[in-house]
């Protein structure tokens, strides 16, 4: 049936597939293999011996990356494969740069190789002639670190590749004025990278600014080009559509009058780098905010001539400024801080002194009140526009996962709440993650309100075994406290209502007490509220005493009061956080929804079979009476464990499992919508390396 699909239909199907799915589908039959080859658009090759063969196999290529082939890309090789690349739009012929340390090692081991190919000498203007004659549709071209490329070759490229939008000539050290004049003739060029190109002069920049490219260029990087004078740098002012400009290390030609002309001629600039331009003073910085009102990113690193006055003016006049780098600007001490404080609501990141050896000297001359403020600025704690999320139970397994995922996303500030002193050793991991530890007891509503102050969202999880019958009371206090603090989105970690599902037949307080808080949450009428329902943790197998034992012969025994056909549901507790991030990012979609966190739902015999297959260990299921399993689960080393549910509660729980299971297959599907990366049981075993040992 698969081979009977018409070729045009197959090609349409393969154009919609990506990544591993394309590769897997191409193995079905010869027709599908050919369809994949006919529709593939992207190719990255790391071995030059295979470039020609692979390019001929994929006639529809639009994106080819051969930078990993390095010095093996030669003029002759381009002549072989480029005639078959008429449709290329993106071509990366760059290579990695030799560092001085690596160069010294290579000179000792293989001096001939360094002499012949260190800077890309095997690719010359002849290769670019071939490129210009064949790749007429090219829009992106990188020749980074190909130092034998000159103006003659680039003339061929610009004549043939009239559609070029991006040209990367980073450290092409023989790019000269002739090359820039040719580049200036491009009518659609948007980005040009000339970093480290030391052979072109002012005449080259002037030629570029007078050509058609001046009307379309939006990004120009000429960092580390200190051969330029005032005349050439002033010509940049003719590039009126520039949005990104990098002039790092362009001294001594870059002075205040030049900066003023650039600011006046390029009013749309959003990002500007003037690092290490020693001749720029306060006057130059003043001209920036007068001419470039759209600046959001400004780097003034190591400009020793600027003072507090310039910083104060920037803070006062640039409403859109988001990132300001002034490390190495020693005259800036304290007077500019008050004005800078006005920018806090704009999420200004003040990067100064944080990597300087003379930080101690700077701090010594700032008064004690400003030291505390300066410390906050140093660690970029000014992202006030990021919503704050308060996480109750932040030291537990669920809470830690949520804190870690929220911080990793980079979109939220996190306040981790526990009953511990914020400075205690137990909360050190929380502080290291970047969260704000906060001491509060969920039982006290006033403390809950304080913990939720200023928070956009709250994640609340409670310890059923520790709270017992008080769990409903505590859950209610947190929900009401969050509402009083005007929280927008409330996420409650709940469980199924056993009493309701069984029609009153079973009562398992550790489940039902959580479910009884659900209507309380709804009653608060938050703008958004979501219920997550975690399944049994995979980690529980190694954390609950008596569940898993290893016999002398190495056989791993899973001891449960359920038969092998009873379906059990579990998940990796570390997947809680990513699911919560998804819920917070799409609040309308998950409003008033119960979201099961479940990665695996199968009979116990399947759990055991997968364990043996992944770990290579023999495993068996040993069924024990309900009361024996309950007693083992409630004791550790013969002593009663307060945090484990009572024996009778566990016996009731086992009976409910047998009759109703935990979750159904539907819930697995719904949970994966919140986090498609939810690990199943075999994936967790492989990732964790767990083979039956105790995890406590």
C-alpha positions in Angstrom: 0.0 0.0 0.0 2.9 2.4 0.9 4.6 1.9 -2.5 1.3 2.6 -4.4 1.1 6.3 -3.4 1.8 8.6 -6.4 5.2 10.3 -6.3 3.8 13.8 -6.1 1.7 12.8 -3.0 4.7 11.2 -1.4 6.7 14.4 -1.9 4.0 16.5 -0.4 3.9 14.2 2.7 7.7 14.3 3.1 7.8 18.1 2.9 5.7 18.1 6.0 8.0 15.8 8.0 11.1 16.9 9.9 14.1 15.4 11.6 13.9 11.8 12.8 10.5 11.2 11.2 11.8 11.9 7.7 14.8 9.6 8.3 12.6 6.8 9.7 10.0 7.1 6.9 12.7 6.9 4.2 13.5 3.3 5.4 10.0 2.0 4.6 10.6 1.2 1.0 12.6 2.4 -2.1 9.9 4.8 -3.2 9.9 6.5 0.2 13.7 6.6 0.2 13.6 8.4 -3.2 10.8 10.8 -2.0 12.9 11.8 1.0 15.9 12.5 -1.2 13.8 14.5 -3.7 12.4 16.8 -0.9 15.3 17.2 1.5 16.3 20.9 1.8 18.9 21.0 4.6 22.2 19.2 4.7 25.2 19.4 7.0 28.4 17.5 5.9 31.4 16.9 8.0 33.5 14.8 5.6 34.6 16.4 2.3 34.9 13.0 0.7 31.2 12.6 0.7 30.1 16.1 -0.3 29.8 15.5 -4.0 27.9 12.2 -3.6 25.5 13.6 -1.0 24.7 16.8 -3.0 23.9 14.8 -6.1 21.6 12.6 -4.0 19.6 15.6 -2.8 18.6 17.8 -5.8 16.2 20.0 -3.9 18.8 21.3 -1.4 18.4 25.0 -0.3 20.7 24.9 2.7 24.2 23.4 2.7 26.6 23.6 5.6 30.2 22.3 5.0 32.1 24.3 7.6 33.0 21.2 9.5 35.1 20.0 6.5 37.4 22.9 7.3 40.5 23.0 5.1 39.3 20.2 2.9 37.0 22.5 1.0 39.0 23.4 -2.1 38.5 25.2 -5.4 38.4 21.8 -7.1 35.8 20.4 -4.8 33.5 23.4 -5.4 33.8 22.8 -9.1 32.6 19.2 -8.5 29.5 19.8 -6.5 28.3 23.4 -7.0 26.9 22.8 -10.5 24.4 20.5 -8.9 23.3 23.2 -6.4 21.4 25.6 -8.6 18.7 26.1 -5.9 20.9 26.8 -2.9 19.8 29.7 -0.8 22.1 29.2 2.2 25.7 28.2 1.9 28.2 28.0 4.8 31.8 27.6 3.6 33.3 29.1 6.8 35.7 27.2 9.0 36.8 27.2 12.6 39.6 29.6 13.6 43.0 28.3 14.8 43.7 29.6 18.3 47.3 30.5 19.1 47.6 27.6 21.5 46.2 25.1 19.0 48.4 26.5 16.3 51.6 26.0 18.3 50.6 22.4 19.0 49.8 21.7 15.3 53.1 23.3 14.2 55.0 20.7 16.3 52.9 17.8 15.1 52.1 18.6 11.5 53.8 21.9 10.3 53.0 21.3 6.7 49.3 21.2 7.4 49.4 24.5 9.2 51.4 26.2 6.5 49.0 25.0 3.8 45.7 25.4 5.4 45.7 27.3 8.6 43.7 30.2 7.3 41.7 28.5 4.6 44.3 28.9 1.8 42.8 25.9 -0.1 39.7 28.0 -1.0 40.6 31.0 -3.2 39.0 33.4 -5.7 38.8 30.7 -8.3 36.4 28.8 -6.1 34.3 32.0 -5.7 34.2 32.3 -9.5 32.6 28.9 -9.5 30.2 29.9 -6.7 29.1 33.0 -8.5 28.4 31.2 -11.8 26.2 28.5 -10.2 24.4 29.7 -7.1 22.2 32.5 -8.5 19.6 32.1 -5.8 22.0 32.4 -2.8 20.7 34.5 0.1 23.1 33.6 2.8 26.9 33.1 2.4 29.6 32.5 5.1 33.3 32.6 4.2 34.5 33.1 7.8 38.2 32.6 8.3 38.9 32.0 4.5 41.8 34.4 4.3 42.8 33.8 0.7 39.5 35.4 -0.5 40.1 38.8 -2.1 38.1 41.5 -3.9 38.4 39.7 -7.2 36.5 36.6 -5.9 33.9 38.7 -4.2 33.2 40.6 -7.4 32.3 37.3 -9.0 30.0 36.5 -6.1 28.2 39.8 -6.1 27.7 39.7 -9.9 26.2 36.2 -9.8 24.5 36.1 -6.4 22.3 39.2 -6.7 19.8 37.9 -4.1 22.3 37.9 -1.2 20.8 39.1 2.1 23.6 38.0 4.6 27.4 38.0 3.9 29.8 36.8 6.6 33.4 37.7 5.9 34.7 37.4 9.5 38.5 37.3 9.6 38.8 37.1 5.8 42.0 39.1 6.2 42.5 39.9 2.5 39.2 41.6 2.0 40.1 45.0 0.6 38.5 48.2 -0.7 37.8 46.5 -4.1 35.7 43.9 -2.2 33.7 46.5 -0.3 33.0 48.4 -3.5 31.6 45.1 -5.0 29.6 44.4 -1.9 28.1 47.9 -2.1 26.4 47.0 -5.4 24.2 44.4 -3.8 20.6 45.6 -3.8 19.1 43.3 -1.1 21.9 43.0 1.4 20.7 43.2 5.0 23.6 41.9 7.2 27.4 42.3 6.6 30.0 40.9 9.0 33.6 42.3 8.5 35.0 41.4 11.9 38.8 41.3 11.9 39.1 42.4 8.2 42.2 44.6 8.4 43.0 45.3 4.8 40.2 47.6 3.7 40.4 51.3 4.4 38.3 54.4 4.6 37.8 54.3 0.8 36.2 50.9 1.1 33.6 52.0 3.6 32.9 55.1 1.6 32.3 53.0 -1.5 30.0 50.7 0.5 28.0 53.7 1.8 27.5 55.1 -1.7 26.2 51.9 -3.3 22.7 50.4 -3.4 23.5 48.3 -0.3 23.4 51.5 1.8 19.6 51.6 1.4 19.0 48.1 2.6 21.8 47.3 5.2 20.4 46.7 8.7 23.3 45.1 10.5 27.0 45.9 10.2 29.8 44.4 12.3 33.3 45.8 11.8 34.8 44.9 15.2 38.5 44.8 15.5 39.2 47.1 12.5 41.4 49.7 14.1 42.9 50.7 10.7 39.8 52.9 10.0 39.9 56.7 10.2 37.3 59.3 10.8 36.3 59.7 7.2 35.5 56.0 6.8 33.6 55.7 10.0 31.6 58.9 9.3 30.4 57.3 6.1 28.4 54.8 8.2 26.0 57.7 8.8 24.8 57.1 5.3 23.5 53.7 6.2 20.2 55.1 7.3 18.4 51.8 7.9 21.0 50.3 10.3 19.5 48.6 13.4 22.6 46.8 14.7 26.2 48.3 14.6 29.3 46.8 16.2 32.3 49.1 16.3 34.3 47.5 19.1 38.0 48.2 19.0 37.7 50.8 16.2 39.9 53.3 17.9 41.5 55.8 17.3 39.2 56.8 14.4 36.1 56.7 16.4 35.7 60.0 18.3 32.8 62.1 19.6 32.1 64.0 16.4 32.0 60.7 14.5 29.6 59.1 17.0 27.4 62.2 16.8 27.2 61.9 13.0 26.4 58.2 13.2 23.7 58.8 15.8 22.1 61.5 13.6 22.3 59.5 10.4 21.1 56.2 11.9 18.1 57.0 14.0 16.7 53.4 13.9 19.7 51.9 15.8 18.6 49.4 18.4 22.0 47.8 19.3 25.3 49.6 19.4 28.7 48.3 20.6 31.4 50.9 21.3 33.6 48.8 23.6 37.3 49.7 23.9 36.8 52.9 21.8 38.9 55.0 24.2 38.4 58.3 22.5 34.6 58.4 23.1 33.6 60.7 26.0 30.4 62.0 27.6 29.8 64.2 24.6 29.6 61.1 22.3 27.3 59.3 24.7 25.0 62.3 24.9 24.7 62.4 21.1 23.5 58.8 21.2 20.4 59.4 23.3 19.6 62.5 21.2 19.8 60.8 17.9 19.1 57.1 18.6 15.9 57.0 20.6 15.2 53.4 19.9 18.4 52.0 21.5 17.7 48.9 23.6 21.2 47.4 23.9 24.3 49.6 24.5 27.8 48.5 25.3 30.3 51.1 26.6 32.8 48.7 28.2 36.2 50.1 29.0 35.4 53.7 28.0 37.4 55.3 30.7 36.6 58.8 29.7 32.8 58.6 30.4 31.4 59.7 33.8 28.3 59.6 35.9 26.8 62.5 33.8 26.5 60.4 30.7 25.0 57.4 32.5 22.4 59.7 34.2 21.4 61.1 30.9 21.1 57.7 29.3 18.9 56.5 32.2 16.7 59.6 32.0 16.2 59.8 28.2 16.3 56.3 26.7 13.0 54.8 27.6 13.6 51.6 25.8 17.0 50.7 27.1 17.2 47.1 28.3 20.9 46.3 28.5 23.7 48.6 29.4 27.3 47.3 29.7 29.8 49.6 31.4 32.4 47.2 32.9 35.8 48.9 33.0 34.4 52.4 33.3 36.1 53.3 36.5 35.0 57.0 36.8 31.4 55.8 37.2 31.0 55.5 41.0 27.8 56.5 42.6 26.2 59.7 41.3 24.7 57.9 38.2 22.9 55.4 40.3 19.8 57.5 41.3 18.9 58.2 37.7 19.6 54.6 36.8 17.1 53.5 39.4 14.4 55.1 37.3 15.0 52.5 34.7 14.4 49.5 37.0 10.9 49.0 35.6 12.4 48.8 32.2 14.5 45.7 33.1 17.8 47.4 32.6 20.7 44.9 33.1 23.6 46.8 34.6 26.7 44.8 33.9 29.6 46.5 35.6 32.5 45.5 37.8 31.3 41.9 38.0 34.4 40.5 36.4 36.9 43.2 37.4 39.8 42.5 39.7 39.5 46.0 41.1 36.0 45.4 42.3 37.1 45.7 45.9 38.6 49.1 45.3 35.4 50.4 43.7 33.2 49.1 46.5 35.5 50.7 49.1 34.6 54.2 47.9 30.8 53.7 47.7 28.9 54.4 50.9 27.3 51.6 52.8 23.8 52.2 51.6 24.8 52.1 47.9 26.8 48.9 48.5 23.6 46.9 49.0 22.1 48.5 45.9 25.2 47.9 43.9 25.3 44.2 44.9 21.7 43.8 43.5 22.7 45.6 40.3 25.8 43.3 39.9 23.8 40.1 39.9 21.2 41.6 37.6 18.3 41.3 40.1 16.4 44.1 38.3 14.3 42.0 35.9 11.1 43.4 37.5 9.2 42.8 34.3 9.5 39.1 34.7 6.5 37.6 36.5 7.1 36.3 40.0 6.0 32.7 40.8 5.7 31.6 44.5 6.3 27.9 45.0 5.1 26.3 48.2 6.8 23.1 49.2 9.9 24.2 47.3 12.2 21.8 49.2 10.1 18.7 48.2 10.5 16.6 45.1 7.7 18.4 43.2 8.6 21.8 44.4 12.3 21.5 43.5 11.4 20.4 40.0 9.0 23.4 39.5 11.6 25.9 40.8 14.4 24.4 38.6 12.2 24.5 35.4 10.9 28.0 36.0 14.4 29.4 36.4 15.7 27.4 33.5 13.0 28.9 31.2 14.4 32.4 31.9 11.0 33.8 31.9 10.2 34.0 35.6 11.5 35.0 39.0 10.9 32.4 41.7 10.2 32.6 45.4 10.6 29.2 47.1 8.6 28.9 50.3 9.4 26.6 53.2 9.3 26.6 57.0 13.1 26.7 57.1 15.2 29.8 57.8 16.1 31.3 54.4 19.8 31.2 55.3 19.9 27.6 56.5 22.1 25.0 54.8 19.1 23.0 53.6 18.0 25.8 51.4 21.5 26.3 49.8 20.5 24.4 46.6 17.5 26.7 46.3 19.7 29.8 46.5 22.2 28.3 44.1 19.5 27.9 41.5 18.7 31.6 41.7 15.4 31.4 43.6 14.5 33.7 46.5 14.1 31.6 49.7 11.1 32.7 51.8 10.1 31.5 55.3 6.4 30.9 55.8 4.0 28.3 57.2 1.1 27.2 55.0 -1.1 26.9 58.0 -1.0 30.7 58.7 -2.9 32.8 56.2 -1.1 36.0 57.0 2.3 34.4 56.2 0.8 33.0 53.0 -0.3 36.5 52.0 3.2 37.8 52.6 4.7 34.9 50.6 2.4 35.6 47.7 2.9 39.4 47.7 3.6 40.6 44.2 3.3 37.1 42.7 1.7 36.5 39.3 1.3 32.8 40.0 1.4 30.3 42.9 2.2 26.6 42.8 1.0 24.9 45.9 1.7 21.3 47.0 1.0 19.9 50.4 2.3 16.9 52.3 -0.7 14.7 53.0 1.1 12.3 55.4 2.4 15.2 57.5 -0.8 17.2 57.6 -3.3 14.4 57.9 -6.9 15.7 58.5 -5.6 19.3 58.5 -4.8 19.2 54.8 -8.1 20.7 53.6 -7.7 23.5 56.1 -4.1 24.2 55.0 -5.0 24.0 51.3 -7.9 26.5 51.9 -5.6 28.9 53.7 -3.2 29.0 50.8 -5.9 29.5 48.2 -7.6 32.3 50.2 -4.2 33.9 51.0 -3.2 33.9 47.3 -6.5 35.5 46.4 -6.0 38.2 49.0 -2.6 38.8 47.5 -4.2 39.2 44.1 -2.5 36.3 42.4 -3.5 35.8 38.8 -2.9 32.1 38.2 -3.2 29.5 40.9 -1.9 26.0 40.3 -2.9 23.3 42.8 -1.3 19.9 43.1 -4.3 17.6 43.7 -5.3 13.9 43.4 -8.4 12.0 42.3 -11.4 12.0 44.7 -11.5 8.3 45.7 -14.7 8.7 47.7 -16.5 10.2 44.8 -15.2 7.9 42.2 -16.0 4.8 44.2 -19.5 6.0 45.1 -18.5 6.1 48.8 -17.2 2.5 48.8 -13.6 3.6 49.5 -12.1 6.5 51.5 -8.4 7.3 51.1 -7.8 10.6 52.9 -4.3 11.1 51.3 -6.2 11.4 48.0 -9.6 12.7 48.9 -8.4 15.5 51.2 -6.5 17.1 48.3 -9.5 16.7 46.0 -11.7 18.5 48.6 -9.6 21.6 48.1 -10.5 21.8 44.4 -13.9 23.5 44.9 -12.2 25.9 47.3 -9.8 27.0 44.6 -12.7 27.5 42.2 -14.6 29.5 44.7 -11.7 32.1 44.9 -12.4 33.0 41.2 -8.8 33.5 40.2 -8.4 34.8 36.6 -6.8 31.4 35.9 -6.6 28.2 38.0 -5.3 24.8 37.0 -5.2 21.4 38.8 -2.2 19.1 38.3 -2.7 15.5 39.4 0.7 13.7 39.8 0.8 9.9 39.4 3.0 7.7 41.6 6.7 8.7 41.3 9.0 6.2 39.6 11.4 7.2 42.4 9.0 5.6 45.0 10.2 2.2 44.0 13.5 3.0 45.6 12.2 5.3 48.4 9.4 3.3 50.0 10.9 0.6 52.2 10.0 -3.0 51.3 8.7 -2.3 47.8 11.8 -3.6 46.0 14.3 -6.2 47.3 17.3 -8.0 45.8 17.7 -11.7 46.5 21.1 -13.3 47.0 21.1 -14.6 43.5 20.7 -11.1 42.1 17.0 -11.3 41.3 15.1 -8.1 41.9 11.7 -8.6 43.6 8.9 -6.1 43.4 6.7 -6.7 46.4 3.2 -5.4 46.0 -0.3 -6.5 47.2 -1.6 -6.4 43.6 -1.6 -9.0 40.9 0.4 -8.8 37.6 -2.6 -7.7 35.5 -3.4 -4.7 37.7 -2.6 -1.5 35.8 -0.4 1.0 37.5 0.4 4.6 36.6 3.6 6.5 37.2 5.9 9.3 36.1 9.3 10.9 36.8 8.7 13.6 39.4 11.3 15.8 37.7 8.9 16.2 34.8 6.6 18.2 37.1 8.4 21.5 36.4 8.4 21.5 32.6 4.7 20.7 32.6 4.0 23.6 35.0 6.0 26.0 32.8 3.8 25.0 29.8 0.6 25.6 31.9 1.8 29.0 33.0 2.7 30.0 29.4 -0.7 29.0 28.1 -3.1 29.9 30.9 -6.3 30.1 28.8 -5.8 26.6 27.4 -5.3 25.0 30.9 -7.8 27.1 32.9 -10.0 25.0 35.2 -8.4 21.8 33.8 -7.3 18.7 35.7 -3.9 17.8 34.2 -2.7 14.3 35.1 1.1 14.0 35.3 1.5 10.5 34.0 4.2 9.0 31.8 3.4 5.3 32.0 0.2 3.3 32.4 0.5 -0.5 32.2 -0.1 -3.8 34.0 2.5 -4.7 36.6 3.8 -7.5 34.5 4.7 -5.0 31.8 6.5 -2.9 34.4 8.6 -5.9 35.5 9.3 -7.0 31.9 10.5 -3.5 30.9 12.7 -3.3 34.0 14.4 -6.6 33.1 14.8 -5.5 29.5 16.4 -2.2 30.3 18.6 -3.2 33.3 19.5 -6.7 32.2 18.5 -8.0 35.7 16.0 -10.8 36.3 13.0 -9.4 38.1 9.8 -10.9 39.5 6.6 -9.7 41.0 5.8 -11.0 44.5 2.3 -10.5 45.7 1.8 -10.1 49.4 -1.3 -9.7 51.6 -2.7 -6.2 51.9 -1.9 -5.9 55.6 1.6 -7.1 55.3 2.4 -4.6 52.5 0.7 -1.8 54.5 2.8 -2.6 57.6 6.0 -2.6 55.6 5.0 0.7 54.0 4.3 2.3 57.4 7.5 1.2 59.1 11.2 1.7 58.6 13.7 -0.4 60.6 10.8 -1.7 62.7 9.8 1.8 63.7 6.6 3.7 62.8 7.2 6.4 60.2 4.9 9.4 60.8 5.0 10.6 57.2 3.6 7.3 55.8 -0.2 6.9 55.6 -1.7 4.6 58.3 -2.0 0.8 57.7 -5.8 0.9 57.2 -5.5 3.8 54.7 -3.0 1.9 52.7 -5.2 -1.3 52.7 -8.1 0.8 51.4 -5.8 2.3 48.8 -4.8 -1.1 47.5 -8.4 -2.1 47.2 -9.2 1.0 45.2 -6.2 0.4 42.9 -7.5 -3.1 42.1 -11.0 -2.0 41.2 -10.5 1.5 39.6 -6.7 1.7 38.8 -5.0 5.1 39.2 -5.4 6.8 35.8 -6.5 5.6 32.4 -4.8 5.8 29.0 -6.7 9.0 28.3 -4.9 10.7 31.1 -1.6 9.7 29.7 -2.5 11.5 26.4 -3.7 14.6 28.2 -0.6 14.8 30.4 1.7 14.6 27.4 0.0 17.6 25.9 1.3 19.7 28.8 4.7 18.2 28.5 5.5 16.1 25.4 8.8 15.1 26.9 7.2 13.2 29.7 9.4 10.1 30.3 7.9 6.7 30.3 9.2 3.9 32.6 11.9 2.5 30.3 13.2 6.0 29.5 13.5 6.9 33.2 15.3 3.6 33.9 17.9 4.3 31.2 18.3 8.0 32.2 18.5 7.4 36.0 20.5 4.1 35.9 18.3 2.7 38.7 18.5 -1.1 39.1 16.6 -1.8 42.3 18.8 -0.1 44.9 17.5 2.1 47.7 17.3 5.8 46.8 17.1 7.2 50.4 
